[in-house]
Amino acid sequence: MTPKRSIQLILTLALWLSLTSQAAERSIAFGSCLRQWQPQPIWDAILAAEPDTFVFVGDNVYTDTGPNALRREPQRIGASYDALARNPGFQALRAQVPIYATWDDHDYGQNDAGADYPYKEEAKDYFMAFFDIPDEDPMRQRPGIYRAHYLGGGTERIQLLLLDTRSFRSPLKKAEANAACPRVHIAPNTDANATLLGADQWQWLEEQLREPAALRILVSSIQVIPDQHCFEKWANFPMERERLFALIRETQAENLVVVSGDRHLAEISKLPAERIGYPLYEVTASGLNSAGAGEREQNRYRITQDNFRADHFGLIRLFERDGMQILSLSIVDAEGTQAINEVLPLNGLTIMGRAELPRTMKWRLAPDRSLTPTLSQRARERTRYANFIVRNR
C-alpha cells in the first residue's frame, strides 16, 4: 500500500468516526404498573424501539392484588417476581437490554405503604435478588433502595437517579371523600417533620445533583409536578415538594427531567421556568399492561389537552441535529405508535438556556418518522411539534 493510499484510508476512517459520533443516539425506555399475571405484549414494542436501557419506575409487579393476593406476606412478593421472570417477553428484554429499577407500593408489598410497612426488609431482599444488585453495591449497606447509575462517560454521561419514595415515607393524611375525590382523598401533610425521602436520602440526592452530567433523569415512582388529583403524589407532602424544587435550583443541577409512574395513565407535565431556573418536564408512563385510569382528570401542568389511557411505555432520546443536542420525550403505545411527543433543545434545560438562543429565533423540529414507522394520523395529530419562540419573560 502506498503512503498516499494509507493517508486516504486514515482520513476516511477519521471522517467516518466523526460522523458516527455525531449521529450517535442514546435512548432510555421506561414504564410502570405491570400486572404479571396478564398478557404483556408491551415487551415486543419496547424491544422494537431498541433502547440502550430500560427502567422500571415502580409497581413492577403486583403482590397485594391478583393471584398472589391471598398468599402470606412476605412470600407473595417473591412469588410475584417469579411469575414475571417466567414471561417470555420479559425474558427477551432482560437478555438484550440492561434493566434498572425502583419500586412503588404494590411491589413494595402493600397499597399506599410507607416507612411503617412491617416487611420492608424482606421486600428489599426480594427486590435485590430479582434485579441482581451486586454484593458491593451501596444499596446493600444502607436502608432503602435509592441508587444512582451513570450511562456513558465523560461529557456525554447520563445520570440516572432512582429515588425510593416508600422506605422512609411518613404516613399519609387521609381526608373524607367528597365530590371531587369520591374513592380516595389524600390531603396535604403539612407536618414540619413529615418526609418522603428521609434525611439520608436527601443528603445523598444533594451530593448526586452536584455531580456533572449531560442529562439527568430523576426517577420517582409517584408524580412530582401534578398537584390536583386525589391520589399519591409529592404534593401530598408540600414542603418536601418545595424542598426538591429548591434543591434543584440551589445545586444548579441542569438538564434534569423527571419520570414517574403509579397513575395508570400517561402524560407529560411542564413546570414553569420560574420555579427552578428552567422548565422542568415530567414524563409519566404508567400502564405497561394496566392503563385506563384518569378520564377527565385535571392537571394544570399537562402539555396536552388530555392524558393517554392505553397501555404504553415512555421513551427518552438524546441525539444531535445540526450541531445541537436534541431531547425527545415520548409516550409509545403497545403497537409501537408514538402517542405523545415533546422535542426540545437540551440547552433549553439550562439556567441560562434562554440567553443562549437568539431572542427572536423560531425553531421547529418534526419528530423523526423513522422512529415510529406505524405512526397513525390520529397519533400524529396528538404529537406536539417543538416551536420555540424565545422572548424575555
C-alpha positions as CSV (number, residue, x, y, z in Angstrom):
1,M,0.0,0.0,0.0
2,T,1.4,3.4,-1.0
3,P,1.8,6.2,1.6
4,K,-0.8,8.3,-0.3
5,R,-3.3,5.4,-0.1
6,S,-2.6,5.0,3.6
7,I,-3.2,8.6,4.3
8,Q,-6.5,8.4,2.3
9,L,-7.7,5.5,4.4
10,I,-6.8,7.2,7.6
11,L,-8.7,10.3,6.6
12,T,-11.7,8.3,5.5
13,L,-11.7,6.4,8.9
14,A,-11.4,9.6,10.8
15,L,-14.3,11.1,8.9
16,W,-16.4,8.0,9.5
17,L,-15.7,8.1,13.2
18,S,-16.6,11.7,13.3
19,L,-19.9,11.2,11.6
20,T,-20.7,8.2,13.7
21,S,-20.1,10.0,16.9
22,Q,-22.2,13.0,15.8
23,A,-25.0,10.7,14.8
24,A,-24.9,8.6,17.9
25,E,-28.2,8.4,19.7
26,R,-28.9,7.4,23.2
27,S,-32.3,6.2,24.3
28,I,-33.9,5.1,27.6
29,A,-37.2,3.3,27.8
30,F,-39.2,3.1,31.0
31,G,-42.6,2.1,32.4
32,S,-44.5,1.0,35.4
33,C,-47.6,-0.7,36.7
34,L,-47.3,-4.3,35.3
35,R,-49.8,-7.0,36.3
36,Q,-47.6,-10.0,36.0
37,W,-50.5,-12.5,35.5
38,Q,-51.9,-10.6,32.5
39,P,-50.7,-10.7,28.8
40,Q,-47.7,-8.4,28.2
41,P,-47.4,-7.6,24.5
42,I,-45.7,-4.3,25.5
43,W,-42.3,-6.0,25.6
44,D,-42.3,-6.5,21.8
45,A,-42.9,-2.8,21.3
46,I,-40.1,-1.9,23.7
47,L,-37.6,-4.2,22.0
48,A,-38.6,-2.8,18.7
49,A,-37.6,0.7,19.9
50,E,-34.0,-0.7,20.6
51,P,-33.4,1.3,23.8
52,D,-30.0,1.3,25.4
53,T,-31.6,0.8,28.8
54,F,-35.0,0.0,30.4
55,V,-36.1,1.5,33.7
56,F,-38.9,0.0,35.9
57,V,-40.5,3.0,37.7
58,G,-42.5,1.1,40.2
59,D,-45.4,-1.3,40.6
60,N,-43.1,-3.6,38.6
61,V,-45.3,-6.5,39.9
62,Y,-48.5,-6.5,42.0
63,T,-48.1,-8.5,45.2
64,D,-51.3,-7.5,47.0
65,T,-53.8,-7.9,44.2
66,G,-54.3,-10.6,41.6
67,P,-53.4,-14.3,42.0
68,N,-51.0,-13.8,44.9
69,A,-53.1,-11.5,47.0
70,L,-54.3,-14.3,49.3
71,R,-50.8,-15.7,49.9
72,R,-48.9,-15.0,53.0
73,E,-46.7,-12.0,53.4
74,P,-43.9,-11.5,52.5
75,Q,-43.7,-14.8,50.5
76,R,-46.2,-13.4,48.0
77,I,-43.7,-10.8,46.9
78,G,-41.2,-13.4,45.8
79,A,-44.0,-15.4,44.0
80,S,-44.9,-12.3,42.1
81,Y,-41.4,-11.7,40.9
82,D,-41.2,-15.4,39.9
83,A,-44.3,-15.0,37.7
84,L,-42.7,-12.1,35.9
85,A,-39.5,-13.9,35.4
86,R,-41.3,-16.7,33.6
87,N,-42.8,-14.3,31.0
88,P,-41.1,-14.9,27.6
89,G,-41.4,-11.2,26.5
90,F,-39.7,-10.1,29.7
91,Q,-37.1,-12.8,29.3
92,A,-36.2,-11.5,25.9
93,L,-35.9,-7.9,27.1
94,R,-33.7,-9.0,30.0
95,A,-31.4,-10.9,27.7
96,Q,-30.9,-7.9,25.4
97,V,-31.2,-4.7,27.5
98,P,-29.8,-3.6,30.8
99,I,-32.6,-3.1,33.4
100,Y,-32.7,-0.7,36.4
101,A,-35.5,-0.3,38.8
102,T,-37.1,1.4,41.8
103,W,-40.3,0.3,43.4
104,D,-43.8,1.7,44.3
105,D,-46.3,0.5,46.8
106,H,-47.6,-2.7,45.2
107,D,-44.2,-4.3,44.6
108,Y,-43.0,-2.9,48.0
109,G,-45.8,-5.0,49.4
110,Q,-49.0,-3.1,50.2
111,N,-51.1,-0.4,48.7
112,D,-50.0,3.1,49.8
113,A,-47.5,1.6,52.2
114,G,-44.7,3.7,53.7
115,A,-41.9,3.5,56.3
116,D,-44.1,1.6,58.7
117,Y,-44.6,-1.4,56.4
118,P,-43.5,-4.4,58.5
119,Y,-42.0,-6.5,55.7
120,K,-39.9,-3.8,54.0
121,E,-36.6,-5.5,54.7
122,E,-37.9,-8.8,53.2
123,A,-39.3,-6.8,50.3
124,K,-35.8,-5.3,49.8
125,D,-34.2,-8.7,49.7
126,Y,-36.6,-9.9,47.1
127,F,-36.0,-6.7,45.0
128,M,-32.2,-7.1,45.2
129,A,-32.4,-10.7,44.3
130,F,-34.7,-10.2,41.3
131,F,-32.7,-7.2,39.9
132,D,-29.3,-8.8,40.5
133,I,-28.0,-6.0,42.8
134,P,-24.2,-6.6,43.1
135,D,-22.8,-7.6,46.5
136,E,-20.6,-4.5,46.6
137,D,-23.4,-2.1,45.7
138,P,-24.0,0.7,48.4
139,M,-27.7,-0.3,48.4
140,R,-26.8,-3.4,50.4
141,Q,-25.1,-1.3,53.1
142,R,-27.9,1.1,53.8
143,P,-31.7,1.2,54.3
144,G,-33.9,1.6,51.3
145,I,-33.2,1.0,47.6
146,Y,-32.3,4.5,46.2
147,R,-29.4,4.3,43.8
148,A,-27.5,6.2,41.1
149,H,-26.3,5.0,37.7
150,Y,-24.2,6.6,35.0
151,L,-24.8,5.7,31.4
152,G,-21.9,6.5,29.1
153,G,-18.9,8.6,30.3
154,G,-17.1,11.9,30.0
155,T,-19.0,14.9,29.0
156,E,-21.8,12.8,27.5
157,R,-22.7,10.7,30.5
158,I,-26.4,10.4,31.5
159,Q,-27.1,10.4,35.2
160,L,-30.0,8.1,36.4
161,L,-31.2,8.8,39.9
162,L,-33.6,6.2,41.3
163,L,-35.5,7.5,44.3
164,D,-37.1,5.4,47.0
165,T,-40.4,7.0,47.9
166,R,-41.6,4.1,50.2
167,S,-39.0,3.1,52.7
168,F,-38.8,6.4,54.6
169,R,-42.2,8.0,53.8
170,S,-44.3,9.4,56.7
171,P,-47.9,8.3,57.0
172,L,-50.4,9.7,54.5
173,K,-53.0,12.1,55.8
174,K,-56.4,10.8,54.7
175,A,-59.4,13.0,54.3
176,E,-63.1,12.3,53.9
177,A,-64.3,11.5,50.4
178,N,-66.1,14.3,48.6
179,A,-67.5,15.0,45.1
180,A,-64.0,15.7,43.7
181,C,-62.5,12.7,45.4
182,P,-65.2,10.0,45.8
183,R,-63.0,7.0,46.2
184,V,-59.6,8.1,47.7
185,H,-58.8,11.5,49.2
186,I,-55.3,12.1,50.4
187,A,-54.8,15.5,51.9
188,P,-51.6,17.5,52.2
189,N,-49.5,16.6,55.2
190,T,-48.1,19.9,56.4
191,D,-46.3,18.5,59.5
192,A,-42.8,20.0,59.5
193,N,-41.3,16.6,60.4
194,A,-43.2,14.7,57.6
195,T,-40.9,13.3,55.0
196,L,-40.9,11.4,51.7
197,L,-37.3,10.6,51.3
198,G,-35.8,10.7,54.8
199,A,-32.7,12.6,55.9
200,D,-30.0,10.2,54.5
201,Q,-31.7,10.0,51.0
202,W,-32.0,13.8,50.9
203,Q,-28.3,14.2,51.6
204,W,-27.4,11.5,49.0
205,L,-29.6,13.3,46.4
206,E,-27.9,16.7,47.0
207,E,-24.5,15.0,46.5
208,Q,-25.6,13.4,43.3
209,L,-27.1,16.6,41.9
210,R,-23.7,18.3,42.3
211,E,-22.1,15.6,40.1
212,P,-21.5,16.6,36.4
213,A,-23.8,15.1,33.8
214,A,-25.0,15.9,30.3
215,L,-28.5,14.7,31.1
216,R,-30.1,13.8,34.5
217,I,-33.2,11.6,34.8
218,L,-34.8,11.7,38.2
219,V,-37.0,8.6,38.7
220,S,-39.8,9.0,41.2
221,S,-42.5,6.3,41.5
222,I,-45.1,8.9,42.2
223,Q,-45.8,12.1,40.3
224,V,-43.8,15.2,41.3
225,I,-45.3,18.1,39.3
226,P,-49.1,17.4,39.1
227,D,-50.9,18.6,42.2
228,Q,-54.7,18.3,41.6
229,H,-55.6,14.7,41.6
230,C,-56.8,12.8,44.7
231,F,-54.1,10.1,44.9
232,E,-50.5,9.7,45.9
233,K,-48.2,12.4,44.7
234,W,-45.4,14.7,46.0
235,A,-47.9,17.4,46.6
236,N,-49.3,15.3,49.5
237,F,-46.1,16.4,51.2
238,P,-45.9,20.1,50.0
239,M,-42.8,21.0,52.0
240,E,-40.9,18.0,50.6
241,R,-42.0,19.0,47.1
242,E,-40.8,22.6,47.6
243,R,-37.6,21.2,49.0
244,L,-37.0,19.2,45.9
245,F,-37.5,22.2,43.6
246,A,-35.3,24.4,45.9
247,L,-32.5,21.7,45.8
248,I,-32.5,21.5,42.0
249,R,-32.3,25.3,41.9
250,E,-29.6,25.7,44.6
251,T,-27.4,22.9,43.2
252,Q,-27.8,24.3,39.7
253,A,-28.5,20.8,38.5
254,E,-29.3,21.5,34.9
255,N,-30.6,19.3,32.1
256,L,-32.9,17.4,34.5
257,V,-36.0,15.5,33.5
258,V,-38.4,13.7,35.9
259,V,-40.0,10.3,35.0
260,S,-42.8,8.9,37.2
261,G,-45.5,6.1,37.2
262,D,-48.3,5.0,39.5
263,R,-51.3,6.6,37.9
264,H,-52.3,4.1,35.2
265,L,-52.1,6.8,32.5
266,A,-49.5,8.7,30.5
267,E,-48.9,12.4,30.3
268,I,-46.1,15.0,30.1
269,S,-46.2,17.8,32.6
270,K,-44.1,21.0,32.5
271,L,-43.3,23.2,35.5
272,P,-42.7,26.9,34.5
273,A,-39.0,28.0,34.4
274,E,-39.5,30.4,37.3
275,R,-39.6,27.6,39.8
276,I,-36.1,26.1,39.3
277,G,-34.5,28.4,36.7
278,Y,-35.5,26.4,33.6
279,P,-38.6,24.5,32.5
280,L,-38.9,21.2,34.4
281,Y,-40.5,18.3,32.4
282,E,-42.0,15.2,33.9
283,V,-42.9,12.2,31.8
284,T,-45.5,9.9,33.5
285,A,-45.6,6.4,31.9
286,S,-47.9,4.2,33.9
287,G,-49.5,1.2,32.4
288,L,-47.3,-1.3,30.8
289,N,-50.4,-3.5,30.7
290,S,-52.8,-1.8,33.1
291,A,-53.5,1.7,31.8
292,G,-57.1,3.1,31.6
293,A,-57.5,5.4,34.6
294,G,-57.6,9.2,34.7
295,E,-60.5,10.1,32.4
296,R,-61.3,13.8,32.9
297,E,-58.5,14.1,35.5
298,Q,-57.2,17.6,35.8
299,N,-53.6,18.6,35.6
300,R,-52.8,22.3,35.2
301,Y,-49.2,21.4,34.1
302,R,-50.1,18.9,31.3
303,I,-48.7,20.0,27.9
304,T,-51.6,18.2,26.0
305,Q,-55.3,18.7,26.4
306,D,-55.8,15.1,27.7
307,N,-53.8,12.3,29.1
308,F,-53.3,9.0,27.3
309,R,-55.0,5.9,28.7
310,A,-54.0,2.9,26.6
311,D,-51.1,0.6,27.5
312,H,-47.7,2.2,26.8
313,F,-44.1,2.9,27.8
314,G,-42.0,6.0,27.9
315,L,-39.0,6.8,25.8
316,I,-36.3,9.4,26.2
317,R,-34.0,10.0,23.2
318,L,-30.9,12.2,23.1
319,F,-29.4,12.9,19.7
320,E,-27.7,15.6,17.7
321,R,-29.1,17.7,14.8
322,D,-27.1,20.4,13.1
323,G,-24.7,20.6,16.0
324,M,-27.4,21.0,18.6
325,Q,-28.2,18.3,21.3
326,I,-31.9,17.5,21.0
327,L,-34.1,15.8,23.6
328,S,-37.2,13.9,22.7
329,L,-39.7,12.9,25.4
330,S,-42.3,10.3,24.1
331,I,-45.1,8.0,25.1
332,V,-45.3,5.0,22.8
333,D,-48.2,2.5,22.8
334,A,-48.2,-1.3,22.7
335,E,-48.3,-1.2,18.9
336,G,-45.2,1.0,18.6
337,T,-47.2,4.1,17.8
338,Q,-46.0,7.4,19.2
339,A,-48.9,8.9,21.2
340,I,-47.3,12.0,22.8
341,N,-44.0,13.6,21.9
342,E,-42.2,16.7,23.1
343,V,-39.0,17.7,21.3
344,L,-36.7,20.4,22.6
345,P,-33.1,21.6,22.5
346,L,-31.2,20.3,25.5
347,N,-29.8,23.7,26.2
348,G,-33.4,24.8,26.9
349,L,-33.0,22.9,30.2
350,T,-30.1,25.1,31.5
351,I,-30.5,28.1,33.8
352,M,-29.2,30.4,31.1
353,G,-30.8,28.4,28.3
354,R,-33.0,31.3,27.0
355,A,-30.0,33.6,26.7
356,E,-28.1,31.0,24.6
357,L,-30.6,31.3,21.7
358,P,-31.4,34.4,19.6
359,R,-34.1,36.5,21.1
360,T,-36.4,36.2,18.1
361,M,-35.4,32.8,16.9
362,K,-38.1,30.4,15.8
363,W,-37.1,26.8,15.8
364,R,-39.2,23.9,14.6
365,L,-38.4,20.2,14.5
366,A,-40.7,17.5,13.5
367,P,-40.4,14.1,15.2
368,D,-38.2,11.5,13.4
369,R,-40.6,9.4,11.3
370,S,-38.0,6.6,11.3
371,L,-38.6,6.0,15.0
372,T,-42.3,5.3,14.6
373,P,-43.0,3.7,11.2
374,T,-46.5,2.8,12.3
375,L,-47.4,6.4,13.4
376,S,-51.1,6.8,12.6
377,Q,-52.7,10.1,11.5
378,R,-54.6,10.2,14.9
379,A,-51.3,9.9,16.8
380,R,-49.6,12.4,14.5
381,E,-52.3,14.9,15.4
382,R,-51.6,14.4,19.1
383,T,-47.9,14.9,18.5
384,R,-46.6,18.2,19.7
385,Y,-44.1,19.8,17.3
386,A,-41.4,21.8,19.1
387,N,-41.8,25.5,18.2
388,F,-39.6,27.6,20.4
389,I,-40.1,31.4,20.3
390,V,-37.5,32.8,22.7
391,R,-38.5,36.0,24.4
392,N,-37.7,37.8,27.6
393,R,-40.3,36.8,30.0
